[in-house]
Amino acid sequence: MAGDNRSGSHGREFGSFSEFYPFYLSEHSEPLNRRLHFAGCVLVLAAILCAIIFREWLFLLLAPVFGYGFAWIGHFFIEKNRPATFTHPLWSLMGDWAMFGEIISGKIKL
């Protein structure tokens, strides 16, 4: 996505997602923050599934509320840092789902 190749938090530059992801993980060092992100991802999937099953597309409006709401609570109140969403929106979204997959696979612990 255009605009994701710029200075990151703390003046760091990232040329690719593979360069960004270690930084992303470092911003999620608290287990409670990771749990909140995981819960948000599960609820995003549930909202999408409900929209499909019940053919009620208003459920889709809940997806970003769940995803960002839980994550931002984790950043502002647990990690006490600024979400990467503000500087690298696409890579941050990709990071959320990459971390979700690594939690499911057991690579990252909750």
TORPA-4810 file (N, C-alpha, C, O; in nm, 3 decimals):
<nodes>
NODE_1_0.085_-0.117_0.000_0.000_0.000_0.000_0.089_0.123_0.000_0.186_0.130_0.075_M
NODE_2_0.057_0.217_-0.081_0.134_0.340_-0.084_0.127_0.407_0.051_0.022_0.407_0.116_A
NODE_3_0.236_0.464_0.092_0.238_0.532_0.220_0.288_0.445_0.334_0.315_0.497_0.442_G
NODE_4_0.301_0.313_0.313_0.352_0.229_0.420_0.504_0.228_0.422_0.562_0.178_0.519_D
NODE_5_0.571_0.279_0.321_0.716_0.284_0.317_0.763_0.422_0.362_0.809_0.502_0.281_N
NODE_6_0.750_0.447_0.490_0.791_0.575_0.547_0.844_0.551_0.686_0.844_0.437_0.734_R
NODE_7_0.887_0.654_0.751_0.944_0.637_0.884_0.841_0.576_0.978_0.726_0.622_0.985_S
NODE_8_0.883_0.474_1.047_0.795_0.409_1.143_0.808_0.475_1.279_0.871_0.580_1.293_G
NODE_9_0.749_0.413_1.378_0.762_0.463_1.514_0.909_0.467_1.550_0.987_0.383_1.506_S
NODE_10_0.945_0.562_1.630_1.082_0.578_1.678_1.179_0.608_1.563_1.298_0.576_1.573_H
NODE_11_1.130_0.668_1.453_1.216_0.709_1.344_1.270_0.597_1.257_1.361_0.620_1.177_G
NODE_12_1.215_0.478_1.270_1.262_0.364_1.191_1.191_0.361_1.058_1.074_0.396_1.047_R
NODE_13_1.264_0.317_0.956_1.204_0.297_0.824_1.193_0.149_0.796_1.278_0.070_0.837_E
NODE_14_1.088_0.112_0.727_1.064_-0.026_0.690_1.039_-0.031_0.540_0.952_0.039_0.488_F
NODE_15_1.115_-0.113_0.471_1.101_-0.125_0.327_1.007_-0.235_0.285_0.967_-0.243_0.168_G
NODE_16_0.972_-0.322_0.379_0.885_-0.435_0.347_0.817_-0.483_0.474_0.855_-0.447_0.585_S
NODE_17_0.714_-0.566_0.454_0.645_-0.623_0.569_0.739_-0.711_0.651_0.732_-0.711_0.774_F
NODE_18_0.826_-0.784_0.585_0.919_-0.872_0.659_1.014_-0.791_0.748_1.060_-0.841_0.850_S
NODE_19_1.043_-0.667_0.711_1.123_-0.579_0.796_1.037_-0.521_0.909_1.085_-0.500_1.020_E
NODE_20_0.911_-0.495_0.879_0.820_-0.434_0.976_0.775_-0.531_1.084_0.759_-0.491_1.200_F
NODE_21_0.755_-0.658_1.049_0.692_-0.754_1.140_0.767_-0.772_1.272_0.701_-0.778_1.376_Y
NODE_22_0.900_-0.780_1.275_0.967_-0.788_1.406_0.938_-0.666_1.494_0.920_-0.680_1.615_P
NODE_23_0.932_-0.548_1.433_0.894_-0.428_1.509_0.751_-0.444_1.562_0.724_-0.415_1.678_F
NODE_24_0.661_-0.489_1.476_0.521_-0.511_1.515_0.515_-0.602_1.637_0.446_-0.571_1.734_Y
NODE_25_0.587_-0.713_1.633_0.587_-0.807_1.746_0.643_-0.744_1.873_0.596_-0.773_1.983_L
NODE_26_0.743_-0.658_1.857_0.802_-0.593_1.975_0.702_-0.498_2.042_0.713_-0.471_2.162_S
NODE_27_0.607_-0.449_1.966_0.504_-0.361_2.019_0.389_-0.439_2.084_0.292_-0.380_2.131_E
NODE_28_0.401_-0.573_2.086_0.300_-0.662_2.143_0.365_-0.757_2.242_0.341_-0.878_2.238_H
NODE_29_0.446_-0.703_2.331_0.522_-0.787_2.423_0.438_-0.835_2.542_0.468_-0.939_2.600_S
NODE_30_0.336_-0.761_2.578_0.251_-0.797_2.692_0.150_-0.904_2.652_0.076_-0.885_2.556_E
NODE_31_0.145_-1.016_2.724_0.049_-1.122_2.690_-0.096_-1.075_2.687_-0.174_-1.121_2.603_P
NODE_32_-0.134_-0.983_2.777_-0.272_-0.936_2.777_-0.304_-0.859_2.648_-0.415_-0.869_2.596_L
NODE_33_-0.208_-0.784_2.598_-0.229_-0.714_2.471_-0.248_-0.815_2.358_-0.336_-0.798_2.273_N
NODE_34_-0.166_-0.918_2.356_-0.182_-1.022_2.252_-0.317_-1.091_2.265_-0.380_-1.122_2.164_R
NODE_35_-0.362_-1.114_2.387_-0.494_-1.176_2.408_-0.606_-1.086_2.356_-0.701_-1.134_2.295_R
NODE_36_-0.593_-0.956_2.381_-0.694_-0.863_2.331_-0.696_-0.861_2.178_-0.803_-0.858_2.117_L
NODE_37_-0.578_-0.863_2.116_-0.572_-0.869_1.970_-0.635_-0.999_1.919_-0.711_-0.997_1.822_H
NODE_38_-0.604_-1.108_1.984_-0.659_-1.237_1.943_-0.811_-1.236_1.955_-0.880_-1.281_1.863_F
NODE_39_-0.863_-1.186_2.067_-1.008_-1.178_2.086_-1.071_-1.090_1.979_-1.177_-1.123_1.925_A
NODE_40_-1.008_-0.978_1.948_-1.059_-0.890_1.843_-1.066_-0.960_1.709_-1.165_-0.945_1.636_G
NODE_41_-0.964_-1.036_1.675_-0.963_-1.110_1.548_-1.073_-1.215_1.544_-1.140_-1.232_1.442_C
NODE_42_-1.091_-1.286_1.655_-1.198_-1.387_1.661_-1.334_-1.320_1.642_-1.419_-1.372_1.570_V
NODE_43_-1.354_-1.205_1.706_-1.482_-1.135_1.693_-1.501_-1.077_1.553_-1.613_-1.071_1.504_L
NODE_44_-1.393_-1.036_1.488_-1.403_-0.992_1.348_-1.453_-1.107_1.262_-1.545_-1.091_1.182_V
NODE_45_-1.393_-1.224_1.279_-1.436_-1.342_1.203_-1.581_-1.378_1.234_-1.656_-1.415_1.145_L
NODE_46_-1.620_-1.367_1.362_-1.758_-1.396_1.401_-1.855_-1.297_1.337_-1.962_-1.337_1.291_A
NODE_47_-1.819_-1.170_1.333_-1.906_-1.069_1.271_-1.923_-1.097_1.122_-2.033_-1.085_1.069_A
NODE_48_-1.814_-1.134_1.055_-1.822_-1.166_0.912_-1.908_-1.290_0.891_-1.991_-1.293_0.800_I
NODE_49_-1.888_-1.390_0.973_-1.967_-1.513_0.963_-2.116_-1.486_0.988_-2.201_-1.538_0.917_L
NODE_50_-2.146_-1.405_1.089_-2.286_-1.369_1.116_-2.348_-1.294_0.999_-2.464_-1.316_0.964_C
NODE_51_-2.271_-1.205_0.938_-2.322_-1.131_0.822_-2.359_-1.226_0.710_-2.460_-1.208_0.642_A
NODE_52_-2.277_-1.328_0.690_-2.303_-1.426_0.584_-2.420_-1.516_0.621_-2.512_-1.535_0.540_I
NODE_53_-2.419_-1.571_0.741_-2.523_-1.666_0.782_-2.660_-1.601_0.788_-2.758_-1.656_0.738_I
NODE_54_-2.666_-1.484_0.850_-2.795_-1.418_0.871_-2.830_-1.319_0.760_-2.937_-1.257_0.761_F
NODE_55_-2.739_-1.305_0.665_-2.759_-1.209_0.555_-2.797_-1.072_0.607_-2.882_-1.001_0.552_R
NODE_56_-2.730_-1.037_0.713_-2.749_-0.907_0.776_-2.614_-0.835_0.771_-2.527_-0.856_0.855_E
NODE_57_-2.600_-0.750_0.671_-2.471_-0.690_0.641_-2.430_-0.585_0.744_-2.316_-0.539_0.743_W
NODE_58_-2.521_-0.547_0.832_-2.484_-0.454_0.939_-2.381_-0.514_1.035_-2.307_-0.442_1.101_L
NODE_59_-2.377_-0.648_1.041_-2.274_-0.713_1.123_-2.134_-0.671_1.077_-2.041_-0.667_1.157_F
NODE_60_-2.120_-0.641_0.949_-1.989_-0.603_0.897_-1.940_-0.471_0.958_-1.820_-0.446_0.964_L
NODE_61_-2.034_-0.389_1.002_-1.995_-0.264_1.068_-1.927_-0.290_1.202_-1.850_-0.208_1.251_L
NODE_62_-1.958_-0.405_1.261_-1.896_-0.441_1.389_-1.753_-0.489_1.374_-1.674_-0.480_1.468_L
NODE_63_-1.718_-0.540_1.257_-1.585_-0.598_1.238_-1.472_-0.500_1.273_-1.386_-0.535_1.354_A
NODE_64_-1.470_-0.379_1.217_-1.361_-0.288_1.255_-1.370_-0.240_1.401_-1.268_-0.211_1.463_P
NODE_65_-1.493_-0.232_1.454_-1.508_-0.193_1.594_-1.442_-0.297_1.684_-1.368_-0.263_1.776_V
NODE_66_-1.469_-0.425_1.656_-1.407_-0.533_1.734_-1.256_-0.535_1.713_-1.179_-0.539_1.809_F
NODE_67_-1.215_-0.533_1.588_-1.073_-0.546_1.556_-0.990_-0.433_1.615_-0.893_-0.457_1.686_G
NODE_68_-1.029_-0.310_1.584_-0.951_-0.196_1.633_-0.978_-0.167_1.779_-0.887_-0.129_1.853_Y
NODE_69_-1.102_-0.185_1.823_-1.136_-0.156_1.962_-1.053_-0.235_2.061_-0.992_-0.178_2.152_G
NODE_70_-1.050_-0.366_2.044_-0.974_-0.451_2.136_-0.825_-0.422_2.125_-0.756_-0.414_2.227_F
NODE_71_-0.775_-0.405_2.003_-0.632_-0.380_1.983_-0.590_-0.247_2.045_-0.488_-0.240_2.113_A
NODE_72_-0.668_-0.143_2.023_-0.630_-0.012_2.074_-0.638_-0.007_2.226_-0.557_0.062_2.289_W
NODE_73_-0.732_-0.078_2.286_-0.735_-0.087_2.433_-0.603_-0.147_2.481_-0.543_-0.100_2.577_I
NODE_74_-0.558_-0.253_2.413_-0.432_-0.317_2.449_-0.313_-0.224_2.437_-0.224_-0.226_2.522_G
NODE_75_-0.312_-0.143_2.333_-0.198_-0.053_2.314_-0.202_0.065_2.412_-0.101_0.095_2.476_H
NODE_76_-0.316_0.131_2.423_-0.323_0.251_2.505_-0.316_0.222_2.655_-0.256_0.300_2.730_F
NODE_77_-0.376_0.111_2.700_-0.385_0.086_2.844_-0.291_-0.024_2.895_-0.257_-0.025_3.013_F
NODE_78_-0.249_-0.115_2.810_-0.162_-0.225_2.854_-0.017_-0.197_2.815_0.070_-0.186_2.901_I
NODE_79_0.008_-0.186_2.684_0.145_-0.163_2.635_0.189_-0.018_2.656_0.308_0.011_2.668_E
NODE_80_0.092_0.072_2.661_0.120_0.217_2.672_0.203_0.265_2.553_0.299_0.340_2.569_K
NODE_81_0.164_0.218_2.434_0.232_0.264_2.312_0.127_0.302_2.208_0.008_0.283_2.228_N
NODE_82_0.173_0.356_2.098_0.085_0.402_1.992_0.069_0.291_1.889_0.169_0.237_1.841_R
NODE_83_-0.055_0.255_1.854_-0.075_0.148_1.756_-0.006_0.180_1.623_-0.010_0.293_1.575_P
NODE_84_0.055_0.078_1.565_0.121_0.094_1.434_0.020_0.125_1.324_0.060_0.165_1.215_A
NODE_85_-0.107_0.107_1.351_-0.213_0.139_1.254_-0.201_0.282_1.206_-0.233_0.312_1.091_T
NODE_86_-0.156_0.372_1.292_-0.150_0.513_1.258_-0.037_0.546_1.160_-0.047_0.643_1.084_F
NODE_87_0.069_0.466_1.161_0.181_0.494_1.071_0.193_0.395_0.956_0.243_0.430_0.848_T
NODE_88_0.148_0.273_0.977_0.158_0.166_0.876_0.027_0.086_0.874_0.025_-0.029_0.918_H
NODE_89_-0.080_0.144_0.823_-0.211_0.078_0.832_-0.218_-0.061_0.767_-0.271_-0.154_0.827_P
NODE_90_-0.165_-0.075_0.649_-0.173_-0.205_0.582_-0.085_-0.308_0.652_-0.129_-0.420_0.678_L
NODE_91_0.038_-0.271_0.681_0.129_-0.365_0.746_0.081_-0.400_0.886_0.099_-0.513_0.931_W
NODE_92_0.020_-0.306_0.955_-0.034_-0.334_1.087_-0.149_-0.435_1.077_-0.157_-0.529_1.157_S
NODE_93_-0.237_-0.417_0.980_-0.346_-0.513_0.959_-0.290_-0.650_0.925_-0.336_-0.751_0.977_L
NODE_94_-0.191_-0.654_0.837_-0.127_-0.781_0.803_-0.061_-0.843_0.926_-0.064_-0.965_0.945_M
NODE_95_-0.001_-0.759_1.010_0.062_-0.806_1.132_-0.038_-0.867_1.229_-0.009_-0.968_1.293_G
NODE_96_-0.155_-0.805_1.239_-0.260_-0.861_1.326_-0.292_-1.004_1.287_-0.300_-1.093_1.372_D
NODE_97_-0.310_-1.026_1.156_-0.350_-1.160_1.110_-0.232_-1.257_1.110_-0.251_-1.377_1.130_W
NODE_98_-0.111_-1.207_1.087_0.007_-1.293_1.097_0.025_-1.340_1.240_0.051_-1.457_1.266_A
NODE_99_0.011_-1.246_1.335_0.023_-1.283_1.476_-0.090_-1.377_1.517_-0.066_-1.472_1.591_M
NODE_100_-0.210_-1.354_1.470_-0.324_-1.442_1.496_-0.291_-1.585_1.452_-0.314_-1.680_1.526_F
NODE_101_-0.237_-1.598_1.331_-0.199_-1.730_1.279_-0.090_-1.794_1.361_-0.092_-1.915_1.384_G
NODE_102_0.006_-1.715_1.406_0.115_-1.770_1.487_0.067_-1.807_1.627_0.123_-1.898_1.689_E
NODE_103_-0.034_-1.739_1.677_-0.093_-1.779_1.806_-0.166_-1.911_1.789_-0.150_-2.001_1.872_I
NODE_104_-0.245_-1.924_1.683_-0.318_-2.049_1.659_-0.221_-2.166_1.641_-0.246_-2.277_1.689_I
NODE_105_-0.112_-2.141_1.570_-0.015_-2.248_1.542_0.071_-2.281_1.664_0.142_-2.382_1.665_S
NODE_106_0.066_-2.197_1.767_0.146_-2.221_1.887_0.283_-2.156_1.885_0.358_-2.167_1.981_G
NODE_107_0.316_-2.087_1.777_0.446_-2.021_1.767_0.457_-1.904_1.865_0.564_-1.878_1.921_K
NODE_108_0.346_-1.834_1.885_0.340_-1.723_1.982_0.245_-1.766_2.093_0.136_-1.817_2.068_I
NODE_109_0.288_-1.744_2.215_0.209_-1.781_2.332_0.122_-1.666_2.377_0.159_-1.549_2.365_K
NODE_110_0.005_-1.701_2.428_-0.082_-1.601_2.489_-0.050_-1.593_2.637_-0.111_-1.514_2.709_L
</nodes>
